[in-house]
């Protein structure tokens, strides 16, 4: 009888563990948060960063681009509070709107790629990144590459960008500035 109880309890632990692992995988597919303590893999990190980049840089209508406040509202789900506040203070969300208005061109993210740099003792992961985006109108189109670094952490609300730094990129046609 004691042997059967041990086997059943081990079976229960095994089923619960496998169920939790499957739920985490399904949660990513359904864009639900990954729980604290889960492992970050490159595919999940790239999905997060691609969503972030598209929300930040995509301007579909140059005549009526989203405002910096509208962009900032969308960014909150991708960032830790610390990074979100830093981006607000640095007026980061004004750049796509200003570039689009000054050039009268649309912006579209073409691709993002991450390369793992290091796993840190605080369970964050640092990455090098490249974002390719197209600035275009009916008459011209040019693809730019932006490189930088990024740190991703796991919070109770899922994966979040905890730090993002870039070298920036000069956009043709702007006297100063860029993305």
C-alpha positions in Angstrom: 0.0 0.0 0.0 2.8 2.4 0.9 4.6 1.5 -2.4 1.4 2.3 -4.4 1.1 5.7 -2.7 4.7 6.6 -3.5 4.2 5.5 -7.1 1.0 7.5 -7.4 2.6 10.6 -5.8 5.6 10.4 -8.2 3.2 10.0 -11.1 1.3 13.0 -10.0 4.5 15.1 -9.7 5.5 13.9 -13.2 2.1 14.8 -14.7 2.1 18.2 -13.0 5.6 19.0 -14.2 4.9 18.0 -17.8 1.6 19.9 -17.7 3.3 23.1 -16.5 6.0 22.8 -19.2 3.3 22.4 -21.9 1.4 25.3 -20.5 4.4 27.6 -20.7 4.9 26.6 -24.3 1.2 27.2 -25.1 1.3 30.5 -23.2 3.9 31.8 -25.5 2.0 30.8 -28.6 -1.1 32.5 -27.2 0.9 35.6 -26.2 0.2 35.0 -22.5 2.9 35.8 -20.0 5.5 33.3 -19.1 5.7 32.9 -15.3 8.7 33.9 -13.2 11.3 31.2 -13.0 10.7 30.0 -16.5 13.7 29.8 -18.9 14.0 32.4 -21.6 14.8 31.0 -25.0 16.0 32.9 -28.0 12.7 32.4 -29.9 10.6 33.9 -27.1 13.1 36.8 -26.8 12.9 37.5 -30.5 9.1 37.4 -30.5 9.1 40.0 -27.7 11.6 42.2 -29.3 9.9 42.0 -32.7 6.6 43.0 -31.2 8.3 45.9 -29.4 10.1 47.1 -32.5 7.0 46.9 -34.7 4.9 48.8 -32.2 7.6 51.4 -31.8 8.7 52.1 -35.4 5.7 51.2 -37.6 4.2 54.3 -39.2 1.5 53.3 -41.8 0.3 56.8 -42.6 2.9 59.5 -42.8 0.2 62.2 -42.9 -1.3 61.0 -39.7 1.3 59.1 -37.6 0.6 57.9 -34.1 1.5 60.4 -31.4 4.3 59.8 -29.0 1.7 59.3 -26.3 -0.1 56.6 -28.4 3.2 54.9 -29.0 4.2 55.1 -25.4 0.9 53.4 -24.3 1.7 50.5 -26.6 5.2 50.2 -25.3 4.3 49.7 -21.7 3.5 45.9 -22.1 7.0 45.2 -23.5 9.1 47.1 -20.9 9.8 47.0 -17.2 8.6 50.1 -15.4 12.2 51.3 -15.0 12.9 51.1 -18.8 9.5 52.6 -19.7 10.2 55.6 -17.5 13.7 56.1 -18.9 12.3 56.0 -22.4 9.6 58.6 -21.5 12.3 60.8 -20.0 14.5 60.5 -23.1 11.5 61.3 -25.4 12.2 58.1 -27.3 8.6 57.7 -28.5 8.7 61.1 -30.3 11.3 59.9 -32.8 9.2 57.7 -35.2 6.5 60.4 -35.4 9.0 63.2 -36.0 10.9 61.2 -38.7 7.8 60.3 -40.5 6.4 63.8 -40.4 9.6 65.5 -41.5 10.2 63.1 -44.4 6.6 62.5 -45.2 7.4 58.8 -45.3 6.1 55.6 -43.8 8.3 53.3 -41.6 8.0 49.5 -41.6 10.1 47.0 -39.6 11.5 44.4 -41.9 13.4 42.1 -39.5 14.9 41.8 -36.1 17.6 39.5 -34.9 19.1 38.8 -31.5 22.4 37.2 -30.5 22.8 36.1 -26.9 25.6 38.0 -25.2 25.5 36.7 -21.7 23.3 35.1 -19.0 23.4 37.1 -15.8 23.3 36.1 -12.1 20.0 38.0 -11.7 18.3 35.7 -14.3 18.4 38.4 -17.0 19.9 37.8 -20.4 21.8 40.3 -22.5 21.6 40.3 -26.3 23.1 42.2 -29.2 20.4 43.2 -31.7 19.9 44.3 -35.2 16.6 45.9 -36.4 16.1 46.4 -40.1 13.4 48.9 -41.1 12.3 50.5 -44.3 11.6 54.2 -44.7 9.6 54.7 -47.8 7.0 56.5 -49.9 5.6 56.0 -53.4 8.8 57.3 -55.0 11.6 55.9 -52.9 12.5 53.3 -50.3 15.6 52.6 -48.2 16.3 50.0 -45.6 18.3 51.0 -42.5 19.9 48.8 -39.9 20.0 49.8 -36.2 22.3 47.9 -33.8 22.2 47.9 -30.1 22.1 45.9 -26.9 19.1 44.7 -24.8 18.5 43.0 -21.6 15.4 40.8 -21.1 14.1 39.7 -17.7 11.2 37.5 -16.6 8.6 39.1 -14.4 5.4 37.9 -13.0 3.8 39.5 -16.0 6.0 37.7 -18.5 9.1 38.6 -20.5 10.0 42.3 -20.4 12.8 44.4 -21.8 14.7 45.7 -18.9 17.4 47.7 -20.8 17.7 48.8 -24.4 20.6 50.8 -25.8 21.4 51.6 -29.4 23.9 53.4 -31.5 21.1 55.0 -33.4 21.0 55.4 -37.1 21.1 58.5 -39.3 18.2 58.7 -41.7 18.8 60.3 -45.1 17.0 63.6 -45.5 17.1 64.6 -41.9 19.4 67.4 -40.9 20.1 65.8 -37.6 18.7 62.9 -35.7 17.3 59.6 -36.7 16.0 56.5 -35.1 
